[in-house]
Amino acid sequence: MKAHLETSFGVMIQVPGEKNPVKQTMNNGIQGGGENEILGLMDVFGPLLPKDHEITSVVETEKTEYAAD
């Protein structure tokens, strides 16, 4: 059995006047990356996000296991 870890960075943006937040995800942003690398991404993209929107950032780690041939 082999395992693959994929860590991505997501941002939930609550647009004023909209009912549901919008989710933007950087899929495959860092494969096997650590939390420090993801936090570095948040530091880079944070200033680019709108100031009048409520923003929540998330770090998603997905583990995929599969049989080795």
PDB file with one MODEL, atoms N, CA, C and O in Angstrom:
MODEL        1
ATOM      1  N   MET A   1       0.846  -1.180   0.000  1.00  0.00           N
ATOM      2  CA  MET A   1       0.000   0.000   0.000  1.00  0.00           C
ATOM      3  C   MET A   1       0.889   1.240   0.000  1.00  0.00           C
ATOM      4  O   MET A   1       1.790   1.363   0.830  1.00  0.00           O
ATOM      5  N   LYS A   2       0.640   2.138  -0.912  1.00  0.00           N
ATOM      6  CA  LYS A   2       1.353   3.408  -0.972  1.00  0.00           C
ATOM      7  C   LYS A   2       0.392   4.527  -0.604  1.00  0.00           C
ATOM      8  O   LYS A   2      -0.825   4.386  -0.723  1.00  0.00           O
ATOM      9  N   ALA A   3       0.956   5.637  -0.157  1.00  0.00           N
ATOM     10  CA  ALA A   3       0.129   6.788   0.208  1.00  0.00           C
ATOM     11  C   ALA A   3       0.708   8.045  -0.422  1.00  0.00           C
ATOM     12  O   ALA A   3       1.923   8.187  -0.558  1.00  0.00           O
ATOM     13  N   HIS A   4      -0.169   8.942  -0.800  1.00  0.00           N
ATOM     14  CA  HIS A   4       0.224  10.221  -1.381  1.00  0.00           C
ATOM     15  C   HIS A   4      -0.490  11.323  -0.602  1.00  0.00           C
ATOM     16  O   HIS A   4      -1.715  11.309  -0.482  1.00  0.00           O
ATOM     17  N   LEU A   5       0.276  12.276  -0.075  1.00  0.00           N
ATOM     18  CA  LEU A   5      -0.303  13.415   0.631  1.00  0.00           C
ATOM     19  C   LEU A   5      -0.272  14.635  -0.274  1.00  0.00           C
ATOM     20  O   LEU A   5       0.749  14.934  -0.893  1.00  0.00           O
ATOM     21  N   GLU A   6      -1.377  15.328  -0.347  1.00  0.00           N
ATOM     22  CA  GLU A   6      -1.453  16.554  -1.133  1.00  0.00           C
ATOM     23  C   GLU A   6      -2.044  17.646  -0.251  1.00  0.00           C
ATOM     24  O   GLU A   6      -3.133  17.490   0.302  1.00  0.00           O
ATOM     25  N   THR A   7      -1.326  18.739  -0.128  1.00  0.00           N
ATOM     26  CA  THR A   7      -1.772  19.851   0.695  1.00  0.00           C
ATOM     27  C   THR A   7      -2.102  21.029  -0.202  1.00  0.00           C
ATOM     28  O   THR A   7      -1.311  21.398  -1.070  1.00  0.00           O
ATOM     29  N   SER A   8      -3.265  21.614   0.007  1.00  0.00           N
ATOM     30  CA  SER A   8      -3.657  22.768  -0.798  1.00  0.00           C
ATOM     31  C   SER A   8      -4.137  23.893   0.110  1.00  0.00           C
ATOM     32  O   SER A   8      -4.458  23.678   1.279  1.00  0.00           O
ATOM     33  N   PHE A   9      -4.177  25.066  -0.442  1.00  0.00           N
ATOM     34  CA  PHE A   9      -4.555  26.272   0.276  1.00  0.00           C
ATOM     35  C   PHE A   9      -5.876  26.771  -0.286  1.00  0.00           C
ATOM     36  O   PHE A   9      -6.013  26.941  -1.497  1.00  0.00           O
ATOM     37  N   GLY A  10      -6.832  27.003   0.573  1.00  0.00           N
ATOM     38  CA  GLY A  10      -8.125  27.486   0.117  1.00  0.00           C
ATOM     39  C   GLY A  10      -8.529  28.743   0.852  1.00  0.00           C
ATOM     40  O   GLY A  10      -8.130  28.964   1.996  1.00  0.00           O
ATOM     41  N   VAL A  11      -9.314  29.556   0.199  1.00  0.00           N
ATOM     42  CA  VAL A  11      -9.807  30.792   0.787  1.00  0.00           C
ATOM     43  C   VAL A  11     -11.314  30.849   0.587  1.00  0.00           C
ATOM     44  O   VAL A  11     -11.804  30.703  -0.533  1.00  0.00           O
ATOM     45  N   MET A  12     -12.047  31.062   1.676  1.00  0.00           N
ATOM     46  CA  MET A  12     -13.489  31.277   1.610  1.00  0.00           C
ATOM     47  C   MET A  12     -13.716  32.781   1.669  1.00  0.00           C
ATOM     48  O   MET A  12     -13.309  33.430   2.633  1.00  0.00           O
ATOM     49  N   ILE A  13     -14.361  33.343   0.653  1.00  0.00           N
ATOM     50  CA  ILE A  13     -14.580  34.787   0.569  1.00  0.00           C
ATOM     51  C   ILE A  13     -16.078  35.064   0.667  1.00  0.00           C
ATOM     52  O   ILE A  13     -16.860  34.615  -0.171  1.00  0.00           O
ATOM     53  N   GLN A  14     -16.467  35.811   1.703  1.00  0.00           N
ATOM     54  CA  GLN A  14     -17.866  36.222   1.856  1.00  0.00           C
ATOM     55  C   GLN A  14     -18.030  37.593   1.222  1.00  0.00           C
ATOM     56  O   GLN A  14     -17.608  38.606   1.780  1.00  0.00           O
ATOM     57  N   VAL A  15     -18.644  37.612   0.057  1.00  0.00           N
ATOM     58  CA  VAL A  15     -18.856  38.854  -0.683  1.00  0.00           C
ATOM     59  C   VAL A  15     -20.035  39.603  -0.060  1.00  0.00           C
ATOM     60  O   VAL A  15     -21.081  38.998   0.179  1.00  0.00           O
ATOM     61  N   PRO A  16     -19.893  40.892   0.208  1.00  0.00           N
ATOM     62  CA  PRO A  16     -21.011  41.650   0.781  1.00  0.00           C
ATOM     63  C   PRO A  16     -22.266  41.550  -0.093  1.00  0.00           C
ATOM     64  O   PRO A  16     -22.203  41.735  -1.308  1.00  0.00           O
ATOM     65  N   GLY A  17     -23.408  41.253   0.546  1.00  0.00           N
ATOM     66  CA  GLY A  17     -24.671  41.138  -0.178  1.00  0.00           C
ATOM     67  C   GLY A  17     -24.960  39.752  -0.728  1.00  0.00           C
ATOM     68  O   GLY A  17     -26.078  39.495  -1.174  1.00  0.00           O
ATOM     69  N   GLU A  18     -23.985  38.852  -0.710  1.00  0.00           N
ATOM     70  CA  GLU A  18     -24.181  37.485  -1.200  1.00  0.00           C
ATOM     71  C   GLU A  18     -24.491  36.562  -0.027  1.00  0.00           C
ATOM     72  O   GLU A  18     -23.981  36.760   1.076  1.00  0.00           O
ATOM     73  N   LYS A  19     -25.337  35.542  -0.267  1.00  0.00           N
ATOM     74  CA  LYS A  19     -25.749  34.628   0.794  1.00  0.00           C
ATOM     75  C   LYS A  19     -24.642  33.644   1.169  1.00  0.00           C
ATOM     76  O   LYS A  19     -24.358  33.452   2.351  1.00  0.00           O
ATOM     77  N   ASN A  20     -24.028  33.029   0.183  1.00  0.00           N
ATOM     78  CA  ASN A  20     -23.032  31.983   0.430  1.00  0.00           C
ATOM     79  C   ASN A  20     -21.629  32.467   0.089  1.00  0.00           C
ATOM     80  O   ASN A  20     -21.439  33.230  -0.858  1.00  0.00           O
ATOM     81  N   PRO A  21     -20.647  32.019   0.867  1.00  0.00           N
ATOM     82  CA  PRO A  21     -19.265  32.390   0.538  1.00  0.00           C
ATOM     83  C   PRO A  21     -18.781  31.671  -0.718  1.00  0.00           C
ATOM     84  O   PRO A  21     -19.311  30.625  -1.093  1.00  0.00           O
ATOM     85  N   VAL A  22     -17.786  32.236  -1.347  1.00  0.00           N
ATOM     86  CA  VAL A  22     -17.161  31.665  -2.532  1.00  0.00           C
ATOM     87  C   VAL A  22     -15.851  31.023  -2.093  1.00  0.00           C
ATOM     88  O   VAL A  22     -15.097  31.608  -1.316  1.00  0.00           O
ATOM     89  N   LYS A  23     -15.584  29.829  -2.588  1.00  0.00           N
ATOM     90  CA  LYS A  23     -14.341  29.154  -2.222  1.00  0.00           C
ATOM     91  C   LYS A  23     -13.386  29.153  -3.402  1.00  0.00           C
ATOM     92  O   LYS A  23     -13.745  28.748  -4.508  1.00  0.00           O
ATOM     93  N   GLN A  24     -12.179  29.608  -3.158  1.00  0.00           N
ATOM     94  CA  GLN A  24     -11.110  29.560  -4.149  1.00  0.00           C
ATOM     95  C   GLN A  24     -10.028  28.642  -3.585  1.00  0.00           C
ATOM     96  O   GLN A  24      -9.575  28.834  -2.456  1.00  0.00           O
ATOM     97  N   THR A  25      -9.623  27.665  -4.355  1.00  0.00           N
ATOM     98  CA  THR A  25      -8.625  26.702  -3.891  1.00  0.00           C
ATOM     99  C   THR A  25      -7.476  26.625  -4.878  1.00  0.00           C
ATOM    100  O   THR A  25      -7.677  26.609  -6.092  1.00  0.00           O
ATOM    101  N   MET A  26      -6.273  26.579  -4.338  1.00  0.00           N
ATOM    102  CA  MET A  26      -5.094  26.337  -5.166  1.00  0.00           C
ATOM    103  C   MET A  26      -4.835  24.841  -5.143  1.00  0.00           C
ATOM    104  O   MET A  26      -4.059  24.358  -4.318  1.00  0.00           O
ATOM    105  N   ASN A  27      -5.470  24.109  -6.034  1.00  0.00           N
ATOM    106  CA  ASN A  27      -5.285  22.665  -6.102  1.00  0.00           C
ATOM    107  C   ASN A  27      -3.878  22.341  -6.569  1.00  0.00           C
ATOM    108  O   ASN A  27      -3.309  23.034  -7.413  1.00  0.00           O
ATOM    109  N   ASN A  28      -3.332  21.286  -6.011  1.00  0.00           N
ATOM    110  CA  ASN A  28      -1.983  20.837  -6.351  1.00  0.00           C
ATOM    111  C   ASN A  28      -0.951  21.931  -6.110  1.00  0.00           C
ATOM    112  O   ASN A  28       0.115  21.932  -6.726  1.00  0.00           O
ATOM    113  N   GLY A  29      -1.268  22.862  -5.214  1.00  0.00           N
ATOM    114  CA  GLY A  29      -0.328  23.950  -4.939  1.00  0.00           C
ATOM    115  C   GLY A  29       0.981  23.440  -4.378  1.00  0.00           C
ATOM    116  O   GLY A  29       2.054  23.848  -4.823  1.00  0.00           O
ATOM    117  N   ILE A  30       0.900  22.556  -3.412  1.00  0.00           N
ATOM    118  CA  ILE A  30       2.100  21.986  -2.806  1.00  0.00           C
ATOM    119  C   ILE A  30       1.827  20.505  -2.573  1.00  0.00           C
ATOM    120  O   ILE A  30       0.895  20.150  -1.851  1.00  0.00           O
ATOM    121  N   GLN A  31       2.618  19.656  -3.170  1.00  0.00           N
ATOM    122  CA  GLN A  31       2.468  18.226  -2.953  1.00  0.00           C
ATOM    123  C   GLN A  31       3.448  17.793  -1.882  1.00  0.00           C
ATOM    124  O   GLN A  31       4.658  17.977  -2.014  1.00  0.00           O
ATOM    125  N   GLY A  32       2.911  17.216  -0.821  1.00  0.00           N
ATOM    126  CA  GLY A  32       3.753  16.787   0.289  1.00  0.00           C
ATOM    127  C   GLY A  32       4.324  17.961   1.068  1.00  0.00           C
ATOM    128  O   GLY A  32       5.317  17.811   1.779  1.00  0.00           O
ATOM    129  N   GLY A  33       3.707  19.120   0.941  1.00  0.00           N
ATOM    130  CA  GLY A  33       4.212  20.316   1.596  1.00  0.00           C
ATOM    131  C   GLY A  33       3.862  20.355   3.067  1.00  0.00           C
ATOM    132  O   GLY A  33       2.901  19.729   3.515  1.00  0.00           O
ATOM    133  N   GLY A  34       4.651  21.093   3.800  1.00  0.00           N
ATOM    134  CA  GLY A  34       4.411  21.257   5.219  1.00  0.00           C
ATOM    135  C   GLY A  34       3.588  22.497   5.490  1.00  0.00           C
ATOM    136  O   GLY A  34       3.333  23.304   4.595  1.00  0.00           O
ATOM    137  N   GLU A  35       3.178  22.636   6.735  1.00  0.00           N
ATOM    138  CA  GLU A  35       2.326  23.760   7.106  1.00  0.00           C
ATOM    139  C   GLU A  35       3.030  25.096   6.911  1.00  0.00           C
ATOM    140  O   GLU A  35       2.385  26.081   6.550  1.00  0.00           O
ATOM    141  N   ASN A  36       4.340  25.150   7.142  1.00  0.00           N
ATOM    142  CA  ASN A  36       5.070  26.412   6.969  1.00  0.00           C
ATOM    143  C   ASN A  36       5.020  26.905   5.531  1.00  0.00           C
ATOM    144  O   ASN A  36       4.927  28.110   5.297  1.00  0.00           O
ATOM    145  N   GLU A  37       5.082  25.994   4.563  1.00  0.00           N
ATOM    146  CA  GLU A  37       5.009  26.387   3.156  1.00  0.00           C
ATOM    147  C   GLU A  37       3.625  26.931   2.814  1.00  0.00           C
ATOM    148  O   GLU A  37       3.506  27.882   2.042  1.00  0.00           O
ATOM    149  N   ILE A  38       2.588  26.337   3.381  1.00  0.00           N
ATOM    150  CA  ILE A  38       1.223  26.811   3.153  1.00  0.00           C
ATOM    151  C   ILE A  38       1.033  28.180   3.782  1.00  0.00           C
ATOM    152  O   ILE A  38       0.426  29.060   3.172  1.00  0.00           O
ATOM    153  N   LEU A  39       1.543  28.375   4.997  1.00  0.00           N
ATOM    154  CA  LEU A  39       1.431  29.682   5.648  1.00  0.00           C
ATOM    155  C   LEU A  39       2.166  30.739   4.843  1.00  0.00           C
ATOM    156  O   LEU A  39       1.744  31.895   4.823  1.00  0.00           O
ATOM    157  N   GLY A  40       3.257  30.370   4.179  1.00  0.00           N
ATOM    158  CA  GLY A  40       3.964  31.299   3.303  1.00  0.00           C
ATOM    159  C   GLY A  40       3.090  31.729   2.135  1.00  0.00           C
ATOM    160  O   GLY A  40       3.134  32.888   1.723  1.00  0.00           O
ATOM    161  N   LEU A  41       2.293  30.807   1.597  1.00  0.00           N
ATOM    162  CA  LEU A  41       1.361  31.152   0.519  1.00  0.00           C
ATOM    163  C   LEU A  41       0.325  32.161   0.999  1.00  0.00           C
ATOM    164  O   LEU A  41      -0.033  33.081   0.264  1.00  0.00           O
ATOM    165  N   MET A  42      -0.162  31.992   2.236  1.00  0.00           N
ATOM    166  CA  MET A  42      -1.152  32.925   2.765  1.00  0.00           C
ATOM    167  C   MET A  42      -0.549  34.316   2.902  1.00  0.00           C
ATOM    168  O   MET A  42      -1.229  35.311   2.651  1.00  0.00           O
ATOM    169  N   ASP A  43       0.711  34.398   3.295  1.00  0.00           N
ATOM    170  CA  ASP A  43       1.377  35.700   3.413  1.00  0.00           C
ATOM    171  C   ASP A  43       1.495  36.386   2.059  1.00  0.00           C
ATOM    172  O   ASP A  43       1.384  37.609   1.969  1.00  0.00           O
ATOM    173  N   VAL A  44       1.717  35.608   1.009  1.00  0.00           N
ATOM    174  CA  VAL A  44       1.855  36.172  -0.337  1.00  0.00           C
ATOM    175  C   VAL A  44       0.507  36.661  -0.871  1.00  0.00           C
ATOM    176  O   VAL A  44       0.417  37.763  -1.413  1.00  0.00           O
ATOM    177  N   PHE A  45      -0.539  35.844  -0.718  1.00  0.00           N
ATOM    178  CA  PHE A  45      -1.829  36.173  -1.313  1.00  0.00           C
ATOM    179  C   PHE A  45      -2.714  37.054  -0.435  1.00  0.00           C
ATOM    180  O   PHE A  45      -3.655  37.666  -0.941  1.00  0.00           O
ATOM    181  N   GLY A  46      -2.439  37.133   0.851  1.00  0.00           N
ATOM    182  CA  GLY A  46      -3.254  37.930   1.768  1.00  0.00           C
ATOM    183  C   GLY A  46      -3.462  39.371   1.336  1.00  0.00           C
ATOM    184  O   GLY A  46      -4.601  39.837   1.326  1.00  0.00           O
ATOM    185  N   PRO A  47      -2.401  40.103   0.974  1.00  0.00           N
ATOM    186  CA  PRO A  47      -2.586  41.503   0.573  1.00  0.00           C
ATOM    187  C   PRO A  47      -3.379  41.687  -0.726  1.00  0.00           C
ATOM    188  O   PRO A  47      -3.855  42.789  -0.999  1.00  0.00           O
ATOM    189  N   LEU A  48      -3.528  40.636  -1.523  1.00  0.00           N
ATOM    190  CA  LEU A  48      -4.253  40.742  -2.794  1.00  0.00           C
ATOM    191  C   LEU A  48      -5.765  40.598  -2.641  1.00  0.00           C
ATOM    192  O   LEU A  48      -6.517  40.902  -3.566  1.00  0.00           O
ATOM    193  N   LEU A  49      -6.211  40.131  -1.466  1.00  0.00           N
ATOM    194  CA  LEU A  49      -7.633  39.887  -1.260  1.00  0.00           C
ATOM    195  C   LEU A  49      -8.356  41.176  -0.892  1.00  0.00           C
ATOM    196  O   LEU A  49      -7.770  42.047  -0.250  1.00  0.00           O
ATOM    197  N   PRO A  50      -9.621  41.314  -1.288  1.00  0.00           N
ATOM    198  CA  PRO A  50     -10.376  42.546  -1.008  1.00  0.00           C
ATOM    199  C   PRO A  50     -10.514  42.801   0.490  1.00  0.00           C
ATOM    200  O   PRO A  50     -10.724  41.868   1.265  1.00  0.00           O
ATOM    201  N   LYS A  51     -10.397  44.052   0.895  1.00  0.00           N
ATOM    202  CA  LYS A  51     -10.449  44.408   2.316  1.00  0.00           C
ATOM    203  C   LYS A  51     -11.875  44.426   2.862  1.00  0.00           C
ATOM    204  O   LYS A  51     -12.063  44.237   4.063  1.00  0.00           O
ATOM    205  N   ASP A  52     -12.893  44.650   2.014  1.00  0.00           N
ATOM    206  CA  ASP A  52     -14.269  44.751   2.499  1.00  0.00           C
ATOM    207  C   ASP A  52     -15.005  43.409   2.505  1.00  0.00           C
ATOM    208  O   ASP A  52     -16.211  43.376   2.750  1.00  0.00           O
ATOM    209  N   HIS A  53     -14.310  42.316   2.244  1.00  0.00           N
ATOM    210  CA  HIS A  53     -14.901  40.985   2.243  1.00  0.00           C
ATOM    211  C   HIS A  53     -14.437  40.243   3.495  1.00  0.00           C
ATOM    212  O   HIS A  53     -13.306  40.420   3.948  1.00  0.00           O
ATOM    213  N   GLU A  54     -15.316  39.414   4.048  1.00  0.00           N
ATOM    214  CA  GLU A  54     -14.917  38.556   5.160  1.00  0.00           C
ATOM    215  C   GLU A  54     -14.216  37.342   4.567  1.00  0.00           C
ATOM    216  O   GLU A  54     -14.757  36.668   3.690  1.00  0.00           O
ATOM    217  N   ILE A  55     -13.008  37.067   5.049  1.00  0.00           N
ATOM    218  CA  ILE A  55     -12.182  36.024   4.440  1.00  0.00           C
ATOM    219  C   ILE A  55     -11.751  35.011   5.494  1.00  0.00           C
ATOM    220  O   ILE A  55     -11.301  35.383   6.578  1.00  0.00           O
ATOM    221  N   THR A  56     -11.890  33.738   5.168  1.00  0.00           N
ATOM    222  CA  THR A  56     -11.425  32.654   6.016  1.00  0.00           C
ATOM    223  C   THR A  56     -10.493  31.791   5.176  1.00  0.00           C
ATOM    224  O   THR A  56     -10.845  31.392   4.066  1.00  0.00           O
ATOM    225  N   SER A  57      -9.316  31.504   5.697  1.00  0.00           N
ATOM    226  CA  SER A  57      -8.387  30.654   4.953  1.00  0.00           C
ATOM    227  C   SER A  57      -8.381  29.258   5.559  1.00  0.00           C
ATOM    228  O   SER A  57      -8.546  29.084   6.767  1.00  0.00           O
ATOM    229  N   VAL A  58      -8.191  28.282   4.705  1.00  0.00           N
ATOM    230  CA  VAL A  58      -8.156  26.892   5.136  1.00  0.00           C
ATOM    231  C   VAL A  58      -6.970  26.189   4.492  1.00  0.00           C
ATOM    232  O   VAL A  58      -6.572  26.501   3.369  1.00  0.00           O
ATOM    233  N   VAL A  59      -6.424  25.249   5.217  1.00  0.00           N
ATOM    234  CA  VAL A  59      -5.374  24.385   4.691  1.00  0.00           C
ATOM    235  C   VAL A  59      -5.978  22.992   4.618  1.00  0.00           C
ATOM    236  O   VAL A  59      -6.445  22.455   5.622  1.00  0.00           O
ATOM    237  N   GLU A  60      -5.966  22.416   3.436  1.00  0.00           N
ATOM    238  CA  GLU A  60      -6.561  21.104   3.231  1.00  0.00           C
ATOM    239  C   GLU A  60      -5.472  20.099   2.897  1.00  0.00           C
ATOM    240  O   GLU A  60      -4.662  20.317   1.996  1.00  0.00           O
ATOM    241  N   THR A  61      -5.462  18.994   3.636  1.00  0.00           N
ATOM    242  CA  THR A  61      -4.525  17.915   3.339  1.00  0.00           C
ATOM    243  C   THR A  61      -5.332  16.672   3.005  1.00  0.00           C
ATOM    244  O   THR A  61      -6.183  16.240   3.782  1.00  0.00           O
ATOM    245  N   GLU A  62      -5.057  16.112   1.853  1.00  0.00           N
ATOM    246  CA  GLU A  62      -5.774  14.929   1.395  1.00  0.00           C
ATOM    247  C   GLU A  62      -4.791  13.777   1.280  1.00  0.00           C
ATOM    248  O   GLU A  62      -3.734  13.902   0.661  1.00  0.00           O
ATOM    249  N   LYS A  63      -5.152  12.659   1.882  1.00  0.00           N
ATOM    250  CA  LYS A  63      -4.301  11.472   1.816  1.00  0.00           C
ATOM    251  C   LYS A  63      -4.977  10.446   0.914  1.00  0.00           C
ATOM    252  O   LYS A  63      -6.131  10.076   1.133  1.00  0.00           O
ATOM    253  N   THR A  64      -4.253   9.995  -0.096  1.00  0.00           N
ATOM    254  CA  THR A  64      -4.758   8.988  -1.016  1.00  0.00           C
ATOM    255  C   THR A  64      -3.902   7.739  -0.865  1.00  0.00           C
ATOM    256  O   THR A  64      -2.680   7.792  -1.002  1.00  0.00           O
ATOM    257  N   GLU A  65      -4.547   6.627  -0.586  1.00  0.00           N
ATOM    258  CA  GLU A  65      -3.828   5.356  -0.473  1.00  0.00           C
ATOM    259  C   GLU A  65      -4.211   4.473  -1.652  1.00  0.00           C
ATOM    260  O   GLU A  65      -5.369   4.423  -2.066  1.00  0.00           O
ATOM    261  N   TYR A  66      -3.220   3.787  -2.174  1.00  0.00           N
ATOM    262  CA  TYR A  66      -3.483   2.900  -3.304  1.00  0.00           C
ATOM    263  C   TYR A  66      -2.529   1.714  -3.237  1.00  0.00           C
ATOM    264  O   TYR A  66      -1.469   1.782  -2.615  1.00  0.00           O
ATOM    265  N   ALA A  67      -2.927   0.631  -3.889  1.00  0.00           N
ATOM    266  CA  ALA A  67      -2.116  -0.587  -3.898  1.00  0.00           C
ATOM    267  C   ALA A  67      -0.973  -0.429  -4.886  1.00  0.00           C
ATOM    268  O   ALA A  67      -1.165   0.051  -6.003  1.00  0.00           O
ATOM    269  N   ALA A  68       0.206  -0.831  -4.469  1.00  0.00           N
ATOM    270  CA  ALA A  68       1.379  -0.770  -5.351  1.00  0.00           C
ATOM    271  C   ALA A  68       1.371  -1.994  -6.260  1.00  0.00           C
ATOM    272  O   ALA A  68       1.107  -3.110  -5.813  1.00  0.00           O
ATOM    273  N   ASP A  69       1.657  -1.778  -7.513  1.00  0.00           N
ATOM    274  CA  ASP A  69       1.711  -2.899  -8.465  1.00  0.00           C
ATOM    275  C   ASP A  69       3.106  -3.473  -8.525  1.00  0.00           C
ATOM    276  O   ASP A  69       3.351  -4.422  -9.269  1.00  0.00           O
TER     277      ASP A  69
ENDMDL
END
